[in-house]
Amino acid sequence: MSTVRELLQAVDVIAPLRHAAEWDNVGLLVGRREAACRRVLLCVDLTPSVLDEARTLGVNAIVAYHPVLFDARKNVSDGDQAGQLLLDLIEAGIAVISPHTALDAAPSGMAEWLAFGIGLGSVQPIACATDHREGEAVKLVTYVPREHVDAVRTAVTQAGAGHVGNYDMCTVSIDSTGTFRAGEEANPVVGGKGQLEYIDECTLMVPCSNAALPAAIAALQHAHPYEEPPVHIIPLVARPLHNTGSGRLLTLHESADIDTIAKRLRDHLGVDTLRMVRASNDPHTVIGCCPGAGGSMVSDAMAQGATLFVTGEMRHHDLLKAQVNGVSVLLAGHTNTERGYLPLLVDRFADAMGDVTFSVSEADVCPWIDSR
């Protein structure tokens, strides 16, 4: 029988939670990890109506795209609607997991789904996520007499440094010449006091995680022959991920005018209307998009050549700024750019957890309607 922990692991495979925005609140927000998980409901917004539906269906967990617990709270009580909802979830024994911006950022995630509704082309993140490979937070560097380099290499790697993926003892050694002059209080291993010494050395470089670094330094110092072993710690910049990150920049195989793109988007999202801000820039080849409220990404998209931006909602003054700078905008409504992805997510979960029943909430709907 599957558990909530296994559901959380499946979420993390589909949408690695470490790639969520820093301001976000993702992961397991309510519930016990070891609780049984037989039926799961998916929604964008976890409202009281969705909770009523979940109770009726007898679900054990809800994957709610938007976090049900976002702002810091000093209590969980029935003193407000959000607190009441959390109490009801806890009393019903229903776990809640939110992927939110991690699902936006992921390959084949929500942002990519939105982009491919605009037209066929190549996609890349507007802002790439970054990641440290496990074991590569820093580079540990020392300088060792050549006859001692193997001993130092063995010591630091046995202490936990030098791990890259499925490989260990990963190091680089380069022949070099070291110099030093020992003071009167020194006790040099090589040479005498007060004179410049030239030593045939190896520069030894070893990738290391922050967790393993203290033990690796201690091992280096113990195995190194010098009275004052040289230790340099060089922080490594996280690697940009070409297929993971915020928003998407779509380069169409064939340019299209805004009206053609708007029709494609209405069909893709299943909506009757869109809001349109026109700039004099038809046709469009490079298009930026972001599910939900993506106004903060317009400038980055424009800097990468976008002439059209697609999202759910934007502030009035951001719309004016985009138009003045020659960028047209299509707005579909916040959750309209998100909810259509849930059936695809059901299929992905079902492939990962065959003994669990997944379904999309019918009570989770756009909170506004068009008045005619």
N, C-alpha and C positions, 0 to 999 in steps of 0.2 A: 504494500500500500504506500502510495506517495505521501510526502509530507510538505508542509509549507516551506521548509528549508529547501526541498528539491524544486519547488516552484520558484523560489527566490533565485536558485542557481540557474534555472532555465531562463529567467528574466535577464540575469547577468550575462548569459551567453548571447542572447539575442541583442541586448542593449547594455553593454558593459557600464555598470553604474559609475565607475571612476571617471567616465567621460561626461557626466552631467555637469552643468554649469555650477560654479562655486556657490552661487546664491540659492541653489535649488535644494529641495529636500526629497531625496529618492530612497528607494529600498523598502524594507519592511517597516511600516509605520505603526501598525497595530497587529498584535497577535503573537502566538507562540510558534517558534520554528519547528518544533517536533510534533505539532498538531497534525492530525490526518487531513489529507487534501484529496477529496474525491470529485468535487465539482467547483468550478471557478467561473465567475462572471466578470466580463470585461466592460468597462465604461470609460468615458472621458471625465465626467463629473459625478462624484459620488454624492447624490442628493438623498434626502429622506425617501423619495419615491423609489430610487434605485435600491436602497436598503430594504424597503418593503418587498420589492421584487426578489431580492436575494434571499430573504427569509422564506418567501413562498416556494422558491426553487430548492431551498435547503443547501445553499452553497456553503463551502468552508472558507473560501477566500475570494476577494475581489481584487482584480488588477485595475486600479483607477489611474488613468493617465495623469490627471492633475492631482497633486498631493492633497489628501484630505486633512493633513496636519502640516501647515506651512509656517505660519507665524509662531513665535515663541509663546508658550502659555505658562501661567503660574498655577493653573489648576485645571482639572478635568471634571466639570460638574454640569448640572442641568441649568446653570445660570444663563447660558446662551445657546443658540442653535447649534453652533459647531461643537461645543462641549457635550450637548445632548446626543448628537450624532456619534461622537466617539464613545460615549457611555453605552449607547445602544449596540454599537459594533462589538464592544468588549463583552457585554452581557449575552449577545447572540453567539459569541465564540467565532466571529468571522474575522479572519486576518485581512489586512489591506497592504498591498504592495503598489508603489508608484514608480514608474520608469521615467516619466516626464522628459526632461531635456536629454537624458541619456538615449531615449528612443528617437528623438529628433536627430541626434548626432550619429547614430549607428549606421553602418552600411546596410542598405535595403531597409532602412528605417522610415520614419514618417516623413522627413524632409525629402528623401529621395522619391517616395511614393507621390508626393505633391508635385515634384519636378517633372516626373514622367507623365503626369496628367496634362502638362503644358505642350508636350511634343517630344519627338524622338531626337536624341542628341547625346552629347557627353556631359557628365556631371562631375562636379568636385565641390567640396565644402567651401563656403564663403570664408569661414575662419576655421582652419584646421585645428583639431584637437592635438594635444601632445602627450607623449607617454614615455616614461623610463622603462626600458626592458628590465626585468627582474635581475638584480645583481649589477646594474650599470648606473648607479647614482653618481659615483665618483671614480676617478682614476687615481690609484695609489702608485706613487713613483718613488723609487729609491735608486741609489748608485752603489754598486757592489763590486769588489774585486772579482775578476772573472772566475777565479777558482772557488769562489763561495756562492756564485749566483744560483746554482742548483739547490743548495741548502736553503737559501732565503726564499726561492720560488716555492719549494715544497712547504715551507713553514706557513707562508701567507695563504696559500691555497688550501691547506689543511685547516686553516682557521676560518675559512668561509669565503675568501676572496676568489676571484677568477672564475665565477660561474656565469655563463652566457647560454641561456636556453637549456638545452639538453647536454651541454658540454661543461667540463670543469678543467681546472689547471690552465685556463686561458690567460696567457701572458705574452708580452713582447719584450725582448731584450736586444739592445743595440750597443755595439762596441763604442766605447767613449773613453776619453781621458779626463781623469779628475785631478784637481790640484788642491793642496791645503798646506798650511804652515802651522805647526803645533806650537802652542804657547808654553811657557815655563811650567805651568801647573798641569799640562796635558800628559797623557800616557799613550802616545800613538802606537798603533799596532805595526805600522809600516813607517820607516824613516826615523829621523831624529827631530829634536826640538829646534825651533828658530830658523828652519830652512824650508824653502819651497819644495814640495814633493810633487812629482808627477806619477800618477798611478793608472795602470791599465785597468779600466772598469767596464762594467756593463750597466747601461741604464735599463732598469727593470720596471715595466709598467703593467699594472694589474687592475682590471675593472673590479669594482666592489660595491656592494649595497651599503646603505647607511647603517643597517642593522649589524652587518658583519664587520664594519670598519674598526671599532675599538679592539676586537680580538685580533684582527689582521695586523694592526699597528703593533700590538704587544708581541705578536709572533715575529714580526719583522725585526723589532728591536732586540729580541732574544737571540735570533739566529744570525744577525748581522755581526761581522767581526769588529767593526769600528767602535771606538769609545763613544762617539757621537754619531749614531746612524742617521743619515739624511732621510727625511720623510717629507714628501710633498703630497698634498691632497688637492686634486683638481676637480671641482664640480663639473659634471657633464650636463649639458643642456638637453632637455627632453626632446625627443624626436617628433617632428610634425608627422601626422598620419594623413596620407593622401586621400583616404576614403572615409574619414571620420571627422566630424566637427559640426559647427553651427551653420544652419541654412544650407542651401545648395545654389551653385552657379551652373546654369544649364546653357550649353552652347548648342543651338539647334542645328541639325543637319541641313535643314532648309529654312530660311528666314520666313517669318509670317507676320501679318499685320495684327494689331491689337484686337480687332473684332474676331478674327479667326481664332486667336489664342483664347479669347474670352469664351467662345462657344465650346472649345475643347475643355476648358476648365469647368464650365457649367455641367457638361456631360460627365466629366470625371467625378465631380463632387456631388452630383445629383441635386443641384440647386437650380432655381429658375432665374435668379437675378444675381448680378454682381455690381459693385460700385466701381466706377472707372474714373481715373484722373488721367487725362490725355496731355502728353507733351508732344511737340511736333517732331516725332522721331521714328515713324513707321518706315519700313518694316523692322522687326526685331530679330536679332540673332543670339545675343547674350542676355539671359534673363536671370534675375535673382529671385529666390523664393524662400519663405520660412513659414512653417505652420504657426497658427496662433497669432500673436502680436509681434511682428518682426520688424517694426519700424526702426529699431536701433541698428539694424544691419544694412539699411539702404546705402549709407555712405561707403561701407566696405564693398558692397556689390557694385556700386557705381565706379569706384576706384579700379575695379577689375573689368570694366567695360560694359556693365549691364545698362541697358536703356529701358528696361521694364522690370518692375518688382511686383511679385505676387505674394500676398499674405492674407491673414484673416481680418486684422484691424490695425489702424494706425491713428496717432493723434493728428488733429487738424493741422497744426503748424508743421508737423513732419511731412504731411502730404504736400503742403505748399512749398516746402523746401525742396522736396523731390521734383516737383513740377518745374520750379524755377531753374533747377539744375539739369533739366532735360530728361528726367526719368518719369515715364508713365507708371501708373500704379493700378493694380486690380485687387479689390478687396472682396472676399467671399463670406466674411463673418468668422469670428474666432474659431468656434468649434466645428464649423463646416469644413475647415481645412485639416481637421484632425480625425473626426469620427469615422470617416470612410475607410480609414486604415485598419480599424479594429477587426473586420472579418479576415483580413490577411494575417493579423496577429493571432487570431484563433487557430488558423491553419498551422502557423509556425509552432505554437504551443502544443497542438495536438500531435505534431510530428515528434516533439521532444518528450512528451509525457502521455504515452498511449493509454494508460489506465485512468486518466483524468478526463472528465467531460468539461469542455469549454464552450461558452456561449457569449454572445454580445447582448448587453442589456437593451430591452425594448423601452424601458422607462427613461433612459438617458437620451434626452432630445435637446435641440437648440433652445435656449430659454426665450428667444424672441421670434416673432412671426412678422411677415409683411402685412401691413394694413393697407387695404386697397379701397 
